């Protein structure tokens, strides 16, 4: 018999037992859906992270008083690195970066780069304009004249901070797109030179930022930017810790700039030669790498779920095929009496097992891709089609079907046709 004939017989047998086949297909589909769904969602998160940190610029780094630590458990590598660190004086560890220190660094850093000093004044402020108001989730940031360039913001209307704004600390603000839409409507007319209230303090709007996008991890458009000197006056800047951003003009000089910045800030913070830095220099790509490494845990969990489910599906599929052999003993006897060889019988049952398994895999891949892309919609990233995992999922299912069908197929092919014909 030709492949087409054997495949047709196998498909007809699967169609004749729809309930049994449907349950098996559903079990397999669930496992593949979990695998493909989580991995698709992970890929969406990676795209979101890429877009978030790409906007910060690959040629920039920041100096902070504490390291941004994003991890799941302590690894052995982390313990080894801790042992190699120099000792930090307890009285000098994790102290805030003061305005004086940040200003001194900005003035004394002579490397060909742009330095920006900024501070997060508040992360949950309500902004008012007449009867309109925002949700209490607006971030107020104090920056200097270089902050917009360092953070890759672009002005849609209005102007940036000037020298007089910085020196006097007067109440002027630049609005993010989401804030402007909430207060002025979608048209965003007459934004410039209008008056708003940030909490209980009135500000005059001097600029409107272009849309930067919402990555799902951070909303860059729900922001009000004022001068760093204004935040010191209004929000009590003496207790805040300031961030220093450095944007290098030539990316090839990044390591040299980091080295010079480290040496200068050690001098500013009065650190001894044998003392470890009590500040941290972080690059945007290094933060992204930390997040990617943690997403690997999620991908591993998804793979484990898929493997366990597929293993259970293989056992269930083998059992179902053995039951099918027992129920179709007379059919097998008739086929053998009509001239079907052992090879034909084996292929028929193996094909049936593969058909059930691949149908479950195809359904699982489709559902997983749809479920995973819900994350893409929430994070406003592009639709993700994980071609590699689609191929791998269906291939795994075909392999499971082959392995699950071999033993029942061999058992069916060894049946004696005379005994099979007498079977009731």
Secondary structure, 3 states (H helix, E strand, C coil): CCHHHHHHHHHHHHHHCHHHHHHHHHHHHHHHHHHHHHHHHHHHHHHHHHHHHHCCCCCEEEEECCCCCCCCCCCHHHHHHHHHCCCCCHHHCCCCCCHHHHHHHHHHCCCCEEEEEEEEEEEEECEEECCEECCCCEEEEEECCCHHHHCCCCEEEECCCCHHHHHHCCCEEEECHHHHHHHHCCCCCCCCCCEEEECCEEEEEEEEECCCCECCCCECCCEEEEEHHHHHHHCCHHHCCCEEEEEECCHHHHHHHHHHHHHHHHHHCCCCCCCCCCCEEEEHHHHHHHHHHHHHHHHHHHHHHHHHHHHHHHHHHHHHHHHHHHHCHHHHHHHHHCCCCHHHHHHHHHHHHHHHHHHHHHHHHHHHHHHHHHHHHHHCCCCCCCHHHHHHHHHHHHHHHHHHHHHHHHHHHCCCHHHHHHCC
